[in-house]
């Protein structure tokens, strides 16, 4: 009896893993085009409330930035 329950559960988990799909209901990404004189800090301060450090970290992580260097015209994804 226990073996049948385990088999049914394994089949159910397998089917769920195979059939589950993204619904596409996520928000569309927002972008920011860097202007002359802007820094990650100034963008984070403008976009996020409170301490801009967390915003800088989010921007770096989302845009795969190694440092804090950005250039005018660069397109950043806003998390």
PDB file of N, CA, C and O in Angstrom:
ATOM      1  N   UNK A   1       0.821  -1.189   0.000  1.00  0.00           N
ATOM      2  CA  UNK A   1       0.000   0.000   0.000  1.00  0.00           C
ATOM      3  C   UNK A   1       0.871   1.262   0.000  1.00  0.00           C
ATOM      4  O   UNK A   1       0.623   2.204  -0.752  1.00  0.00           O
ATOM      5  N   UNK A   2       1.894   1.258   0.857  1.00  0.00           N
ATOM      6  CA  UNK A   2       2.788   2.422   0.940  1.00  0.00           C
ATOM      7  C   UNK A   2       3.520   2.624  -0.379  1.00  0.00           C
ATOM      8  O   UNK A   2       3.716   3.760  -0.809  1.00  0.00           O
ATOM      9  N   UNK A   3       3.922   1.543  -1.021  1.00  0.00           N
ATOM     10  CA  UNK A   3       4.624   1.629  -2.296  1.00  0.00           C
ATOM     11  C   UNK A   3       3.763   2.262  -3.380  1.00  0.00           C
ATOM     12  O   UNK A   3       4.272   3.029  -4.197  1.00  0.00           O
ATOM     13  N   UNK A   4       2.489   1.960  -3.403  1.00  0.00           N
ATOM     14  CA  UNK A   4       1.588   2.545  -4.396  1.00  0.00           C
ATOM     15  C   UNK A   4       1.442   4.055  -4.182  1.00  0.00           C
ATOM     16  O   UNK A   4       1.420   4.827  -5.140  1.00  0.00           O
ATOM     17  N   UNK A   5       1.345   4.458  -2.935  1.00  0.00           N
ATOM     18  CA  UNK A   5       1.221   5.887  -2.630  1.00  0.00           C
ATOM     19  C   UNK A   5       2.472   6.631  -3.089  1.00  0.00           C
ATOM     20  O   UNK A   5       2.384   7.715  -3.666  1.00  0.00           O
ATOM     21  N   UNK A   6       3.619   6.048  -2.831  1.00  0.00           N
ATOM     22  CA  UNK A   6       4.877   6.672  -3.245  1.00  0.00           C
ATOM     23  C   UNK A   6       4.943   6.770  -4.766  1.00  0.00           C
ATOM     24  O   UNK A   6       5.358   7.799  -5.299  1.00  0.00           O
ATOM     25  N   UNK A   7       4.547   5.736  -5.454  1.00  0.00           N
ATOM     26  CA  UNK A   7       4.567   5.738  -6.923  1.00  0.00           C
ATOM     27  C   UNK A   7       3.614   6.800  -7.465  1.00  0.00           C
ATOM     28  O   UNK A   7       3.967   7.529  -8.391  1.00  0.00           O
ATOM     29  N   UNK A   8       2.404   6.895  -6.896  1.00  0.00           N
ATOM     30  CA  UNK A   8       1.435   7.901  -7.343  1.00  0.00           C
ATOM     31  C   UNK A   8       1.991   9.302  -7.099  1.00  0.00           C
ATOM     32  O   UNK A   8       1.866  10.172  -7.962  1.00  0.00           O
ATOM     33  N   UNK A   9       2.595   9.530  -5.952  1.00  0.00           N
ATOM     34  CA  UNK A   9       3.177  10.837  -5.655  1.00  0.00           C
ATOM     35  C   UNK A   9       4.331  11.169  -6.609  1.00  0.00           C
ATOM     36  O   UNK A   9       4.439  12.302  -7.080  1.00  0.00           O
ATOM     37  N   UNK A  10       5.172  10.206  -6.888  1.00  0.00           N
ATOM     38  CA  UNK A  10       6.283  10.444  -7.815  1.00  0.00           C
ATOM     39  C   UNK A  10       5.779  10.758  -9.218  1.00  0.00           C
ATOM     40  O   UNK A  10       6.311  11.646  -9.883  1.00  0.00           O
ATOM     41  N   UNK A  11       4.763  10.041  -9.669  1.00  0.00           N
ATOM     42  CA  UNK A  11       4.183  10.318 -10.990  1.00  0.00           C
ATOM     43  C   UNK A  11       3.561  11.712 -11.003  1.00  0.00           C
ATOM     44  O   UNK A  11       3.706  12.442 -11.983  1.00  0.00           O
ATOM     45  N   UNK A  12       2.873  12.086  -9.933  1.00  0.00           N
ATOM     46  CA  UNK A  12       2.244  13.411  -9.861  1.00  0.00           C
ATOM     47  C   UNK A  12       3.291  14.509  -9.900  1.00  0.00           C
ATOM     48  O   UNK A  12       3.120  15.500 -10.609  1.00  0.00           O
ATOM     49  N   UNK A  13       4.368  14.350  -9.152  1.00  0.00           N
ATOM     50  CA  UNK A  13       5.443  15.345  -9.147  1.00  0.00           C
ATOM     51  C   UNK A  13       6.098  15.417 -10.522  1.00  0.00           C
ATOM     52  O   UNK A  13       6.400  16.509 -11.002  1.00  0.00           O
ATOM     53  N   UNK A  14       6.316  14.292 -11.149  1.00  0.00           N
ATOM     54  CA  UNK A  14       6.912  14.270 -12.484  1.00  0.00           C
ATOM     55  C   UNK A  14       6.014  14.992 -13.490  1.00  0.00           C
ATOM     56  O   UNK A  14       6.497  15.809 -14.275  1.00  0.00           O
ATOM     57  N   UNK A  15       4.724  14.699 -13.470  1.00  0.00           N
ATOM     58  CA  UNK A  15       3.801  15.351 -14.395  1.00  0.00           C
ATOM     59  C   UNK A  15       3.734  16.850 -14.149  1.00  0.00           C
ATOM     60  O   UNK A  15       3.695  17.634 -15.097  1.00  0.00           O
ATOM     61  N   UNK A  16       3.721  17.255 -12.881  1.00  0.00           N
ATOM     62  CA  UNK A  16       3.713  18.676 -12.555  1.00  0.00           C
ATOM     63  C   UNK A  16       4.971  19.358 -13.097  1.00  0.00           C
ATOM     64  O   UNK A  16       4.891  20.446 -13.667  1.00  0.00           O
ATOM     65  N   UNK A  17       6.121  18.726 -12.922  1.00  0.00           N
ATOM     66  CA  UNK A  17       7.385  19.307 -13.383  1.00  0.00           C
ATOM     67  C   UNK A  17       7.416  19.426 -14.906  1.00  0.00           C
ATOM     68  O   UNK A  17       7.970  20.389 -15.437  1.00  0.00           O
ATOM     69  N   UNK A  18       6.838  18.476 -15.602  1.00  0.00           N
ATOM     70  CA  UNK A  18       6.838  18.486 -17.060  1.00  0.00           C
ATOM     71  C   UNK A  18       5.821  19.487 -17.600  1.00  0.00           C
ATOM     72  O   UNK A  18       6.099  20.177 -18.581  1.00  0.00           O
ATOM     73  N   UNK A  19       4.656  19.576 -16.983  1.00  0.00           N
ATOM     74  CA  UNK A  19       3.568  20.376 -17.528  1.00  0.00           C
ATOM     75  C   UNK A  19       3.519  21.809 -17.012  1.00  0.00           C
ATOM     76  O   UNK A  19       2.865  22.650 -17.629  1.00  0.00           O
ATOM     77  N   UNK A  20       4.182  22.112 -15.911  1.00  0.00           N
ATOM     78  CA  UNK A  20       4.151  23.466 -15.354  1.00  0.00           C
ATOM     79  C   UNK A  20       4.917  24.405 -16.277  1.00  0.00           C
ATOM     80  O   UNK A  20       6.040  24.115 -16.689  1.00  0.00           O
ATOM     81  N   UNK A  21       4.293  25.531 -16.591  1.00  0.00           N
ATOM     82  CA  UNK A  21       4.917  26.509 -17.482  1.00  0.00           C
ATOM     83  C   UNK A  21       4.730  27.894 -16.904  1.00  0.00           C
ATOM     84  O   UNK A  21       3.843  28.130 -16.084  1.00  0.00           O
ATOM     85  N   UNK A  22       5.575  28.802 -17.341  1.00  0.00           N
ATOM     86  CA  UNK A  22       5.447  30.194 -16.956  1.00  0.00           C
ATOM     87  C   UNK A  22       4.200  30.761 -17.617  1.00  0.00           C
ATOM     88  O   UNK A  22       3.960  30.543 -18.804  1.00  0.00           O
ATOM     89  N   UNK A  23       3.411  31.488 -16.840  1.00  0.00           N
ATOM     90  CA  UNK A  23       2.169  32.043 -17.378  1.00  0.00           C
ATOM     91  C   UNK A  23       2.396  33.307 -18.178  1.00  0.00           C
ATOM     92  O   UNK A  23       1.499  33.761 -18.888  1.00  0.00           O
ATOM     93  N   UNK A  24       3.584  33.884 -18.074  1.00  0.00           N
ATOM     94  CA  UNK A  24       3.862  35.122 -18.791  1.00  0.00           C
ATOM     95  C   UNK A  24       3.196  36.330 -18.158  1.00  0.00           C
ATOM     96  O   UNK A  24       3.105  37.386 -18.784  1.00  0.00           O
ATOM     97  N   UNK A  25       2.729  36.190 -16.927  1.00  0.00           N
ATOM     98  CA  UNK A  25       2.001  37.261 -16.262  1.00  0.00           C
ATOM     99  C   UNK A  25       2.916  38.220 -15.506  1.00  0.00           C
ATOM    100  O   UNK A  25       2.432  39.127 -14.829  1.00  0.00           O
ATOM    101  N   UNK A  26       4.216  38.033 -15.610  1.00  0.00           N
ATOM    102  CA  UNK A  26       5.148  38.917 -14.921  1.00  0.00           C
ATOM    103  C   UNK A  26       5.154  40.308 -15.522  1.00  0.00           C
ATOM    104  O   UNK A  26       4.748  40.517 -16.665  1.00  0.00           O
ATOM    105  N   UNK A  27       5.623  41.252 -14.724  1.00  0.00           N
ATOM    106  CA  UNK A  27       5.683  42.642 -15.196  1.00  0.00           C
ATOM    107  C   UNK A  27       6.746  42.769 -16.286  1.00  0.00           C
ATOM    108  O   UNK A  27       7.762  42.073 -16.273  1.00  0.00           O
ATOM    109  N   UNK A  28       6.486  43.670 -17.224  1.00  0.00           N
ATOM    110  CA  UNK A  28       7.458  43.919 -18.279  1.00  0.00           C
ATOM    111  C   UNK A  28       8.633  44.679 -17.677  1.00  0.00           C
ATOM    112  O   UNK A  28       8.435  45.541 -16.821  1.00  0.00           O
ATOM    113  N   UNK A  29       9.843  44.373 -18.109  1.00  0.00           N
ATOM    114  CA  UNK A  29      11.006  45.058 -17.532  1.00  0.00           C
ATOM    115  C   UNK A  29      11.008  46.541 -17.885  1.00  0.00           C
ATOM    116  O   UNK A  29      10.576  46.940 -18.967  1.00  0.00           O
ATOM    117  N   UNK A  30      11.501  47.346 -16.952  1.00  0.00           N
ATOM    118  CA  UNK A  30      11.648  48.780 -17.172  1.00  0.00           C
ATOM    119  C   UNK A  30      13.119  49.057 -17.461  1.00  0.00           C
ATOM    120  O   UNK A  30      14.000  48.363 -16.953  1.00  0.00           O
ATOM    121  N   UNK A  31      13.375  50.061 -18.267  1.00  0.00           N
ATOM    122  CA  UNK A  31      14.740  50.397 -18.649  1.00  0.00           C
ATOM    123  C   UNK A  31      15.034  51.853 -18.317  1.00  0.00           C
ATOM    124  O   UNK A  31      14.134  52.686 -18.212  1.00  0.00           O
ATOM    125  N   UNK A  32      16.320  52.128 -18.156  1.00  0.00           N
ATOM    126  CA  UNK A  32      16.790  53.495 -17.937  1.00  0.00           C
ATOM    127  C   UNK A  32      17.997  53.705 -18.840  1.00  0.00           C
ATOM    128  O   UNK A  32      18.939  52.913 -18.819  1.00  0.00           O
ATOM    129  N   UNK A  33      17.967  54.764 -19.626  1.00  0.00           N
ATOM    130  CA  UNK A  33      19.112  55.123 -20.465  1.00  0.00           C
ATOM    131  C   UNK A  33      19.952  56.123 -19.678  1.00  0.00           C
ATOM    132  O   UNK A  33      19.462  57.179 -19.278  1.00  0.00           O
ATOM    133  N   UNK A  34      21.212  55.784 -19.463  1.00  0.00           N
ATOM    134  CA  UNK A  34      22.115  56.613 -18.661  1.00  0.00           C
ATOM    135  C   UNK A  34      22.386  57.928 -19.396  1.00  0.00           C
ATOM    136  O   UNK A  34      22.728  57.946 -20.579  1.00  0.00           O
ATOM    137  N   UNK A  35      22.222  59.028 -18.651  1.00  0.00           N
ATOM    138  CA  UNK A  35      22.511  60.357 -19.176  1.00  0.00           C
ATOM    139  C   UNK A  35      23.859  60.835 -18.644  1.00  0.00           C
ATOM    140  O   UNK A  35      24.364  60.301 -17.657  1.00  0.00           O
ATOM    141  N   UNK A  36      24.436  61.832 -19.290  1.00  0.00           N
ATOM    142  CA  UNK A  36      25.719  62.394 -18.880  1.00  0.00           C
ATOM    143  C   UNK A  36      25.627  62.877 -17.435  1.00  0.00           C
ATOM    144  O   UNK A  36      24.681  63.569 -17.058  1.00  0.00           O
ATOM    145  N   UNK A  37      26.611  62.507 -16.645  1.00  0.00           N
ATOM    146  CA  UNK A  37      26.680  62.938 -15.249  1.00  0.00           C
ATOM    147  C   UNK A  37      25.984  62.026 -14.272  1.00  0.00           C
ATOM    148  O   UNK A  37      26.106  62.220 -13.063  1.00  0.00           O
ATOM    149  N   UNK A  38      25.257  61.036 -14.753  1.00  0.00           N
ATOM    150  CA  UNK A  38      24.561  60.122 -13.845  1.00  0.00           C
ATOM    151  C   UNK A  38      25.514  59.048 -13.331  1.00  0.00           C
ATOM    152  O   UNK A  38      26.463  58.656 -14.010  1.00  0.00           O
ATOM    153  N   UNK A  39      25.238  58.588 -12.130  1.00  0.00           N
ATOM    154  CA  UNK A  39      25.975  57.487 -11.520  1.00  0.00           C
ATOM    155  C   UNK A  39      24.958  56.450 -11.060  1.00  0.00           C
ATOM    156  O   UNK A  39      23.759  56.722 -11.014  1.00  0.00           O
ATOM    157  N   UNK A  40      25.443  55.270 -10.723  1.00  0.00           N
ATOM    158  CA  UNK A  40      24.541  54.260 -10.165  1.00  0.00           C
ATOM    159  C   UNK A  40      23.886  54.795  -8.902  1.00  0.00           C
ATOM    160  O   UNK A  40      22.709  54.541  -8.644  1.00  0.00           O
ATOM    161  N   UNK A  41      24.657  55.536  -8.120  1.00  0.00           N
ATOM    162  CA  UNK A  41      24.139  56.097  -6.867  1.00  0.00           C
ATOM    163  C   UNK A  41      22.984  57.058  -7.149  1.00  0.00           C
ATOM    164  O   UNK A  41      21.949  56.990  -6.486  1.00  0.00           O
ATOM    165  N   UNK A  42      23.152  57.954  -8.129  1.00  0.00           N
ATOM    166  CA  UNK A  42      22.099  58.931  -8.415  1.00  0.00           C
ATOM    167  C   UNK A  42      20.854  58.245  -8.986  1.00  0.00           C
ATOM    168  O   UNK A  42      19.731  58.649  -8.684  1.00  0.00           O
ATOM    169  N   UNK A  43      21.046  57.227  -9.794  1.00  0.00           N
ATOM    170  CA  UNK A  43      19.901  56.491 -10.349  1.00  0.00           C
ATOM    171  C   UNK A  43      19.175  55.749  -9.233  1.00  0.00           C
ATOM    172  O   UNK A  43      17.945  55.752  -9.180  1.00  0.00           O
ATOM    173  N   UNK A  44      19.931  55.116  -8.343  1.00  0.00           N
ATOM    174  CA  UNK A  44      19.325  54.380  -7.224  1.00  0.00           C
ATOM    175  C   UNK A  44      18.596  55.341  -6.285  1.00  0.00           C
ATOM    176  O   UNK A  44      17.511  55.023  -5.799  1.00  0.00           O
ATOM    177  N   UNK A  45      19.177  56.500  -6.030  1.00  0.00           N
ATOM    178  CA  UNK A  45      18.536  57.476  -5.152  1.00  0.00           C
ATOM    179  C   UNK A  45      17.229  57.979  -5.758  1.00  0.00           C
ATOM    180  O   UNK A  45      16.271  58.252  -5.034  1.00  0.00           O
ATOM    181  N   UNK A  46      17.190  58.101  -7.068  1.00  0.00           N
ATOM    182  CA  UNK A  46      15.995  58.574  -7.766  1.00  0.00           C
ATOM    183  C   UNK A  46      14.910  57.495  -7.805  1.00  0.00           C
ATOM    184  O   UNK A  46      13.726  57.803  -7.664  1.00  0.00           O
ATOM    185  N   UNK A  47      15.306  56.239  -7.995  1.00  0.00           N
ATOM    186  CA  UNK A  47      14.347  55.149  -8.217  1.00  0.00           C
ATOM    187  C   UNK A  47      13.888  54.441  -6.942  1.00  0.00           C
ATOM    188  O   UNK A  47      12.766  53.940  -6.882  1.00  0.00           O
ATOM    189  N   UNK A  48      14.751  54.398  -5.923  1.00  0.00           N
ATOM    190  CA  UNK A  48      14.453  53.639  -4.709  1.00  0.00           C
ATOM    191  C   UNK A  48      14.451  54.577  -3.513  1.00  0.00           C
ATOM    192  O   UNK A  48      15.293  55.470  -3.414  1.00  0.00           O
ATOM    193  N   UNK A  49      13.510  54.375  -2.613  1.00  0.00           N
ATOM    194  CA  UNK A  49      13.460  55.186  -1.404  1.00  0.00           C
ATOM    195  C   UNK A  49      14.464  54.704  -0.368  1.00  0.00           C
ATOM    196  O   UNK A  49      14.918  53.560  -0.412  1.00  0.00           O
ATOM    197  N   UNK A  50      14.803  55.575   0.554  1.00  0.00           N
ATOM    198  CA  UNK A  50      15.706  55.192   1.628  1.00  0.00           C
ATOM    199  C   UNK A  50      17.154  55.197   1.198  1.00  0.00           C
ATOM    200  O   UNK A  50      17.560  56.014   0.372  1.00  0.00           O
ATOM    201  N   UNK A  51      17.934  54.289   1.756  1.00  0.00           N
ATOM    202  CA  UNK A  51      19.365  54.195   1.507  1.00  0.00           C
ATOM    203  C   UNK A  51      19.628  53.703   0.079  1.00  0.00           C
ATOM    204  O   UNK A  51      19.199  52.604  -0.273  1.00  0.00           O
ATOM    205  N   UNK A  52      20.322  54.489  -0.746  1.00  0.00           N
ATOM    206  CA  UNK A  52      20.550  54.100  -2.145  1.00  0.00           C
ATOM    207  C   UNK A  52      21.483  52.901  -2.334  1.00  0.00           C
ATOM    208  O   UNK A  52      21.544  52.336  -3.426  1.00  0.00           O
ATOM    209  N   UNK A  53      22.206  52.508  -1.287  1.00  0.00           N
ATOM    210  CA  UNK A  53      23.156  51.391  -1.444  1.00  0.00           C
ATOM    211  C   UNK A  53      22.464  50.122  -1.916  1.00  0.00           C
ATOM    212  O   UNK A  53      22.978  49.414  -2.782  1.00  0.00           O
ATOM    213  N   UNK A  54      21.307  49.834  -1.352  1.00  0.00           N
ATOM    214  CA  UNK A  54      20.583  48.627  -1.768  1.00  0.00           C
ATOM    215  C   UNK A  54      20.166  48.730  -3.235  1.00  0.00           C
ATOM    216  O   UNK A  54      20.223  47.743  -3.969  1.00  0.00           O
ATOM    217  N   UNK A  55      19.748  49.919  -3.658  1.00  0.00           N
ATOM    218  CA  UNK A  55      19.397  50.133  -5.060  1.00  0.00           C
ATOM    219  C   UNK A  55      20.587  49.949  -5.975  1.00  0.00           C
ATOM    220  O   UNK A  55      20.450  49.393  -7.065  1.00  0.00           O
ATOM    221  N   UNK A  56      21.766  50.410  -5.547  1.00  0.00           N
ATOM    222  CA  UNK A  56      22.989  50.230  -6.338  1.00  0.00           C
ATOM    223  C   UNK A  56      23.287  48.748  -6.482  1.00  0.00           C
ATOM    224  O   UNK A  56      23.627  48.288  -7.572  1.00  0.00           O
ATOM    225  N   UNK A  57      23.164  47.995  -5.397  1.00  0.00           N
ATOM    226  CA  UNK A  57      23.430  46.549  -5.447  1.00  0.00           C
ATOM    227  C   UNK A  57      22.442  45.852  -6.384  1.00  0.00           C
ATOM    228  O   UNK A  57      22.831  44.966  -7.146  1.00  0.00           O
ATOM    229  N   UNK A  58      21.163  46.250  -6.331  1.00  0.00           N
ATOM    230  CA  UNK A  58      20.163  45.648  -7.215  1.00  0.00           C
ATOM    231  C   UNK A  58      20.485  45.943  -8.681  1.00  0.00           C
ATOM    232  O   UNK A  58      20.410  45.059  -9.534  1.00  0.00           O
ATOM    233  N   UNK A  59      20.845  47.202  -8.961  1.00  0.00           N
ATOM    234  CA  UNK A  59      21.186  47.576 -10.336  1.00  0.00           C
ATOM    235  C   UNK A  59      22.399  46.800 -10.830  1.00  0.00           C
ATOM    236  O   UNK A  59      22.409  46.311 -11.960  1.00  0.00           O
ATOM    237  N   UNK A  60      23.426  46.685  -9.984  1.00  0.00           N
ATOM    238  CA  UNK A  60      24.623  45.943 -10.381  1.00  0.00           C
ATOM    239  C   UNK A  60      24.299  44.483 -10.653  1.00  0.00           C
ATOM    240  O   UNK A  60      24.752  43.927 -11.653  1.00  0.00           O
ATOM    241  N   UNK A  61      23.526  43.858  -9.785  1.00  0.00           N
ATOM    242  CA  UNK A  61      23.206  42.439  -9.940  1.00  0.00           C
ATOM    243  C   UNK A  61      22.344  42.207 -11.176  1.00  0.00           C
ATOM    244  O   UNK A  61      22.605  41.282 -11.946  1.00  0.00           O
ATOM    245  N   UNK A  62      21.327  43.030 -11.375  1.00  0.00           N
ATOM    246  CA  UNK A  62      20.391  42.818 -12.489  1.00  0.00           C
ATOM    247  C   UNK A  62      21.038  43.055 -13.847  1.00  0.00           C
ATOM    248  O   UNK A  62      20.653  42.441 -14.842  1.00  0.00           O
ATOM    249  N   UNK A  63      22.037  43.961 -13.883  1.00  0.00           N
ATOM    250  CA  UNK A  63      22.685  44.307 -15.142  1.00  0.00           C
ATOM    251  C   UNK A  63      24.060  43.674 -15.297  1.00  0.00           C
ATOM    252  O   UNK A  63      24.799  44.006 -16.224  1.00  0.00           O
ATOM    253  N   UNK A  64      24.405  42.764 -14.393  1.00  0.00           N
ATOM    254  CA  UNK A  64      25.685  42.037 -14.434  1.00  0.00           C
ATOM    255  C   UNK A  64      26.869  42.997 -14.513  1.00  0.00           C
ATOM    256  O   UNK A  64      27.798  42.799 -15.296  1.00  0.00           O
ATOM    257  N   UNK A  65      26.815  44.046 -13.681  1.00  0.00           N
ATOM    258  CA  UNK A  65      27.905  45.006 -13.631  1.00  0.00           C
ATOM    259  C   UNK A  65      28.920  44.556 -12.594  1.00  0.00           C
ATOM    260  O   UNK A  65      28.548  44.222 -11.469  1.00  0.00           O
ATOM    261  N   UNK A  66      30.194  44.544 -12.958  1.00  0.00           N
ATOM    262  CA  UNK A  66      31.242  44.131 -12.028  1.00  0.00           C
ATOM    263  C   UNK A  66      31.583  45.275 -11.081  1.00  0.00           C
ATOM    264  O   UNK A  66      31.778  45.055  -9.886  1.00  0.00           O
ATOM    265  N   UNK A  67      31.656  46.468 -11.597  1.00  0.00           N
ATOM    266  CA  UNK A  67      31.968  47.642 -10.781  1.00  0.00           C
ATOM    267  C   UNK A  67      30.808  48.615 -10.823  1.00  0.00           C
ATOM    268  O   UNK A  67      29.654  48.244 -11.037  1.00  0.00           O
ATOM    269  N   UNK A  68      31.158  49.879 -10.611  1.00  0.00           N
ATOM    270  CA  UNK A  68      30.116  50.904 -10.603  1.00  0.00           C
ATOM    271  C   UNK A  68      30.211  51.825 -11.819  1.00  0.00           C
ATOM    272  O   UNK A  68      29.572  52.876 -11.855  1.00  0.00           O
ATOM    273  N   UNK A  69      31.002  51.434 -12.805  1.00  0.00           N
ATOM    274  CA  UNK A  69      31.198  52.271 -13.982  1.00  0.00           C
ATOM    275  C   UNK A  69      30.049  52.093 -14.970  1.00  0.00           C
ATOM    276  O   UNK A  69      29.749  50.982 -15.407  1.00  0.00           O
ATOM    277  N   UNK A  70      29.415  53.217 -15.310  1.00  0.00           N
ATOM    278  CA  UNK A  70      28.395  53.230 -16.354  1.00  0.00           C
ATOM    279  C   UNK A  70      28.728  54.376 -17.299  1.00  0.00           C
ATOM    280  O   UNK A  70      29.430  55.314 -16.921  1.00  0.00           O
ATOM    281  N   UNK A  71      28.229  54.302 -18.519  1.00  0.00           N
ATOM    282  CA  UNK A  71      28.545  55.320 -19.520  1.00  0.00           C
ATOM    283  C   UNK A  71      27.248  55.884 -20.108  1.00  0.00           C
ATOM    284  O   UNK A  71      26.240  55.182 -20.186  1.00  0.00           O
ATOM    285  N   UNK A  72      27.280  57.160 -20.523  1.00  0.00           N
ATOM    286  CA  UNK A  72      26.086  57.737 -21.131  1.00  0.00           C
ATOM    287  C   UNK A  72      25.636  56.917 -22.349  1.00  0.00           C
ATOM    288  O   UNK A  72      26.448  56.480 -23.165  1.00  0.00           O
ATOM    289  N   UNK A  73      24.327  56.730 -22.438  1.00  0.00           N
ATOM    290  CA  UNK A  73      23.750  55.943 -23.514  1.00  0.00           C
ATOM    291  C   UNK A  73      23.560  54.478 -23.156  1.00  0.00           C
ATOM    292  O   UNK A  73      22.865  53.753 -23.866  1.00  0.00           O
ATOM    293  N   UNK A  74      24.165  54.038 -22.071  1.00  0.00           N
ATOM    294  CA  UNK A  74      24.031  52.646 -21.656  1.00  0.00           C
ATOM    295  C   UNK A  74      22.592  52.400 -21.184  1.00  0.00           C
ATOM    296  O   UNK A  74      22.000  53.244 -20.511  1.00  0.00           O
ATOM    297  N   UNK A  75      22.048  51.258 -21.537  1.00  0.00           N
ATOM    298  CA  UNK A  75      20.691  50.883 -21.175  1.00  0.00           C
ATOM    299  C   UNK A  75      20.735  49.949 -19.983  1.00  0.00           C
ATOM    300  O   UNK A  75      21.316  48.866 -20.057  1.00  0.00           O
ATOM    301  N   UNK A  76      20.124  50.361 -18.888  1.00  0.00           N
ATOM    302  CA  UNK A  76      20.075  49.563 -17.670  1.00  0.00           C
ATOM    303  C   UNK A  76      18.672  49.022 -17.450  1.00  0.00           C
ATOM    304  O   UNK A  76      17.688  49.730 -17.663  1.00  0.00           O
ATOM    305  N   UNK A  77      18.581  47.780 -17.028  1.00  0.00           N
ATOM    306  CA  UNK A  77      17.300  47.205 -16.639  1.00  0.00           C
ATOM    307  C   UNK A  77      17.068  47.610 -15.190  1.00  0.00           C
ATOM    308  O   UNK A  77      17.948  47.444 -14.345  1.00  0.00           O
ATOM    309  N   UNK A  78      15.896  48.137 -14.906  1.00  0.00           N
ATOM    310  CA  UNK A  78      15.542  48.542 -13.553  1.00  0.00           C
ATOM    311  C   UNK A  78      14.791  47.400 -12.877  1.00  0.00           C
ATOM    312  O   UNK A  78      13.689  47.042 -13.294  1.00  0.00           O
ATOM    313  N   UNK A  79      15.396  46.822 -11.819  1.00  0.00           N
ATOM    314  CA  UNK A  79      14.721  45.704 -11.143  1.00  0.00           C
ATOM    315  C   UNK A  79      13.547  46.182 -10.301  1.00  0.00           C
ATOM    316  O   UNK A  79      12.871  45.371  -9.667  1.00  0.00           O
TER     317      UNK A  79
END
